[in-house]
Every structure is written in C-alpha cells, then in structure tokens.
Amino acid sequence: MAKSIVAAGAAARDAKGETLFLRGARSRVAGRFEPDAREAFDDGWTRDDEPAAPLETRVTLERARSIIATNDSPDIPFERSINPYRGCDHGCVYCLSGDTKILMANGGTKALADVRAGDAIYGTIREGWYRRYVKSRVLAHWSVIKPAFRITLQDGTSLVTGPDHRFLTERGWKHTTGAGSGDARRPHLTTRNKLMGTGAFANPVQQNGNYRLGYLCGMIRGDALLRSYRYERVGRISGDQHRFRLALCDDEALLRTEEYLRDWRIPTQQFVFQQATAGRRAMHAIRASGRTQVADIRELIDRPRAPSPEWAAGFLAGIFDAEGSYGSGILRISNTDREIVAWIESCLRDLRFRYVLERTRPDRSKPVAVVRLRGGLREHLRFFHTVDPAITRKRDLSGQAVKSEANLAVASIEPLGQSMRLYDITTQTEDFIANGVVNHNCYARPSHAYLELSPGLDFETKLFAKTNAAELLRQALSKPGYEVKPIAFGTNTDCYQPIERRHRIMREILEVLAACEHPFSIVTKSALVERDLDLLAPMARRNLVQVFVSINTLDRGLARRVEPRAASPQRRLDVLRTLAREGVPCGVMVAPVIPALTDKSIEEVLEAAAAAGASTAGYILMRLPHEVRPLFKEWLAAHYPQRAGHVMSIVRQLRDGRENDPSFGTRMTGTGTYAELIADRFKVACRRFGLNRKRRGEEPLECTRFRPPSVDGQLELF
C-alpha cells in the first residue's frame, strides 16, 4: 500500500527569506498536490547563491516487500545495499496518438498503437556531421491519457502529441510545449523551428484484384520463364511443351507470387532451383506445366488498356522485386525490353514520381535501360509505402543521412482542448521515426511506466519512502543462517535526502544495525549525517562503520548547477571534519568526474578533503545510461551551451566512441588516453596528500560482533 503526501516546497525559505533548495532537472510534469513548507536546515548556501524556482516535493509512503539488495558486479566494492528512499528515475514522457505511423525496419510502417516490444524499427545515430538512419529495436510500449496537441508542418505533415514529447529540430531536441522563463522553461517548438526527417509517410494504394494483377505482370514479365514450344519426339503423338518457372533468392516475392496465382486458381509447385554454396545463396522456385495454366498466366499478365492506379502500383512493386535495386540512396529499375521500360515510365508518371532514364552499353543489341527515381529518401519512402514491394532486403535505409528537401517548418501548434490516449515506446537508439520526423523516445524503465514519472523533475520531486524498511531489515537479520556482510547505503539514491529529516527512515535503520552491531558504509552529499553521530561514533569505535562524503568540485557556482539541492562543497568539508573529530573513519568520493567541467577540481578536492580528515578516496567517471543521458544533455545545453559539444566529445573518447559503456571493468573508469590521464592524476594526488595509505591496525569492517534480533525486535541472548 502507498500513501502520497507533500513533503516540502522546493523553494522553502527560512526566516530571512533565503532560498534553501534548487532543482537540477529542467523538464517536469505539473504537480497535483498542495505545497507544504519544511523547517530550515543549514546546507551551506546563502542568499547570495542562485535563487530557486518554487517547486514542491511529493513523497509517496509505501511498504516495500524487501529491503536488502544484492549485487554481483565486479565494478562495485559491496555485495549488499539498502536504499530507504527511491526517486523515480524510471518515468514516462508520453507522446503520440495511436494511429501515428512508425517507420519499421522492413521499410514499411505500422501504427504506433500496434507496435510491440521486440519489433525492429528505424532510429538514428550521430556519425560526424550527420545523424544517420539505423535499425533499432523496441524495448517497451505503453499508453496513457494526456492533454493532446496538434503539430502541423508547412508540407502538410500533421502529428497529434502530448505536451512533453520531444522532436529533433535543426537546433536540437525540443518539447512540444514550454516557456522561455519560469517553472515551465525548457527548449520547446515554435513556428521558427524546422523538424528533421522526410515528412509525412504516404498511404499505400488498395491491394485489390487490380493491384495483384499488376504485381503478377511486373514480376513474371521481369524475371520468370513463360514459354510454349513444340518439338518432334519419336513414338509420341505430340511434342507440345508448356513451361512457367519463377526462381528467386528472396522468398518474400516468391510466396507473394504463388499466393496471387492461387487467387486465380492457378496452382504451382515449389522446388529448390539452386542449392546454397559458399559464395551463392540458395534459390527456390515455383513452376507450372499445364497448357491451361500457362495460357491463364499469359492472360493475367496482359497490360490493360487503361491501367488503374492500383494496377500501376502493383506493376511497379512486381518489376522492382524482379529487376529493381536500392543502395547508397539510389533506387533503380533496369530492363532490356523497351516495352516494359515504357510501362515503367507510364506507371511512374501516373503515380506522380519523378525519374530519369539512363542507358548503359548502347552498343549492345539489347542495351540496358535504367529508370532512376529522383527526389532522395523522401520519394524513395513514398515509392516503398505507395507500391509496397515484397522484398524487404531492397528497402534498407541504413546509413543514409537524416536530411531532406521537404518543407518541415512548424506551421502551428494547437491544443486540441481534450485529453486523448497517447502512446510511447522505449527503443535502443532512444529515438524513432514517426510520420517522417525524428522523435525522442521515452527513456523510462518499462517496468515502472505505469507510474507516469520522468527521470527529470519527477526524480527530484516525486519520491518514495519505504516506511517499513527497519521492520524488513529486522526480519532479514533474524533469519536462521543469515551471513553477515557489510551493507552499503547511498548506492542508488542518497540515504540522507532532505525528506529524511521528516521521515527518519535512515535513523530507524541505523538503530537496528547499532543494536545488532552489524557493519555498514555510507556515501552521502548531505550534512544531515551529522544528526546520527550519537549512533555512528560508538559503532566506529568497534570498526562497524565507514562514511564517504561525495564532493566533485569546490567551485560553488558550478556545484550549484551540478548538484543544486545538495549541501555546498564547503559544508561537506565541514561534515568530514566533524566525522573525523568524532572518530568516524571517513573518506571522499570524487564523483561524478565530468570531463571539461569538474575534472579540473580533482587535486583541490583531494587536498581539501585530506586536510579535513579524510583518510581514503575514490572516484567515478560520469556515466550516462539510458535514463540519464538525455537529461544530462538537456542540462548541459541549458547551462553550458558553448562547452556542450566539447564535453560530449570527451565523453565519447572515454567510452570507446559511445556516450555510455555499460561493460563491467570499464564503466566506472572509462578507457583510452583521457581515462588513463584521470587515473594517473588521481593516484599521484592521493599519494601526495596521504590518502589511501594502509595503516597498521586498519582492517575491513568487523563482521564477528553481529547479534541477530528476534522478529519482535528483541535481541537474542548469548
């Protein structure tokens, strides 16, 4: 069960009117609850620091099912952890109406409502100056009811979307709606923006009987054997022979032809025309040998006197499957038969495609004529979607640049005045192509999509408190055969978040651990850890606890932007002094190290931490997994636009050309020359300032003093 309450105003002020807390993320979902003030707390910021925007914090009280998490990653120096609170870094930005067409990996389209996890689609990646189309996969799919907006582009493309959805423009990713200042400030679309892509996808023609006749005409005249002949045979009355055979490497076109012939009651037989070899694909074929069957096929593939649009589309699909090719952004159909070439030209004109006719080897008795479609990817996609050829191999767009001559300038953004069911997907490339324009997907964790929470401001303002954490911990520690191992706190979210002052869940957990004499470690950015010194100091004397304070810069201005609601760097140094004075083993965690922003501070942070009493130190290079990457880029563009490109360039150097590397062994420290330089600087600085020295008597946290509690909370007697 869970109960939602409002915990605090984000811009709570003390008696002097000082702004105490900021927010880091820029994107948000509007709140639904009333604000409530929180008591003042000294986090080291003053009235001279950047003021905050008034945003509330909501806390959902929930009863968790388990409390101790296990870990087997070789990159992390602990096996067990507890997180008393969880922010929502797994929420959703719901986007488009269900009938929006999504570009699938087979070159066709599918309505967004019908897309499913596991489907292959097209997304984009950046290579050099351009984004390029690549095949991707859908990881999750869901829907919700949200206020709807209609975006109309100058070329007539129309999309129905939610207010938080993002589109790729010539100036980067932008939300459907937003503002230039205030709470709703964020990059958003205006009529001065141009979207990136090809523009609206074409509707296919109706695949009726005329379409099927056209397809059979194009395929059979383009690539089949259809003959009747006579020869003398001794002892036989008749030497008449009738042959129809179609052999192809691509089964899709072969099966379509077989199906269409069956519709006209012309059965065929399948057989293997050519076995696969080391350098050649297998070819399968269909055939028919009856005089009536061959005569019927001849009749079917006659060109009508006045071809309908459906027949023209079917013919182009068939002749493309038989004689067409698509590669390097060029769509061609080749043939030596002048009559067939004339039919191709006529059908293209009927469907309003632009083309050029090229001839190769005119010196031959039968020169090859090449019909090449003009207009780039936009027209190629219109061809594929209108005529729908069967062979998906010939509709591969991979590697083509995201650029177009289409007029994709925003003409209008209109609220529809109603809420609608809108859909979204999570993809491997974090984007997808909807109705011809590039869209950012939701970066939510699919298993939590139903919460409708985002990793932006939702993560900071919609928190979850595990009110039964101490109870669950007591139950876990009291189980027969429990094996004692140190428990880590602050591994996912800070165990000393501001809401801990009110809910005191961490305090209750520490009371259980202190009574049981169970070892643990803490990583925090908060000065609130000082509140629990009455528990930490006695446990430290029994070698049961170690505390790390996270500091990645001493620059107050930079810290205010990077970690706006954490204590100031100077206040965190005060925490180290207090811990050291009380005899609590403490260290500094220089994390995250952000290239070209905080990496310059490594030495000064280590020096100041050592002077404050830290004895150990560690560091972690910034990681940008799926949930964090778009949020960090948005933050970077807002606060450091001139440096954003340089920062991300170094990030890719550290991650072997990618923006995130989840590989064990390198995800925390990176790879390459820049990563090696960071590691060497850190090692030299630690040696210089006396950190990470093994002192006599220093041992791992004590695990032999543990006394299990009973389920009712009483300690077992020995």
Secondary structure, DSSP 8 states (H G I E B T S, - for coil): -EEEEEEEETT-B-TT--B-------------S----------S--TTS------EEEEEEE--S---EE---TTSS-SEEE-SEE---S-----EETT-EEEBTTS-EEEGGG--TT-EEEEEEEETTEEEEEEEEEEEEEEEEEEEEEEEETTS-EEEE-TT-EEEETTEEEESS-BSSSTTBS-B--TT-BB-B--S-------SHHHHHHHHHHHHHHH-EEEEEE---TT-S--EEEEEEEEES-HHHHHHHHHHHHHTT---EEEEEE--BTTB--EEEEEE--HHHHHHHHHHTS--SS--HHHHHHHHHHHHHHHEEEETTEEEEEES-HHHHHHHHHHHHHTT--EEEEEE-TTSSS-EEEEEE-SHHHHHHHHHHHH--S-GGGG--TT-BS--SS--BEEEEEEEEEEEEEEEEEETTSEEEETTEEEE-----GGGGGG---TTHHHHHEEEEETTHHHHHHHHHTSTT-----EEESSSS-TT-TTHHHH-HHHHHHHHHHHHT--EEEEES-GGGGGGHHHHHHHHHTT-EEEEEE-----HHHHHHHSTTS--HHHHHHHHHHHHHTT--EEEEEEEE-TTTTGGGHHHHHHHHHHHT--EEEEEE----TTTHHHHHHHHHHH-TTTHHHHHHHHHHHTTTSS----TTTTTT--SHHHHHHHHHHHHHHHHHT-S---TT--S---S----B-TTS-B---
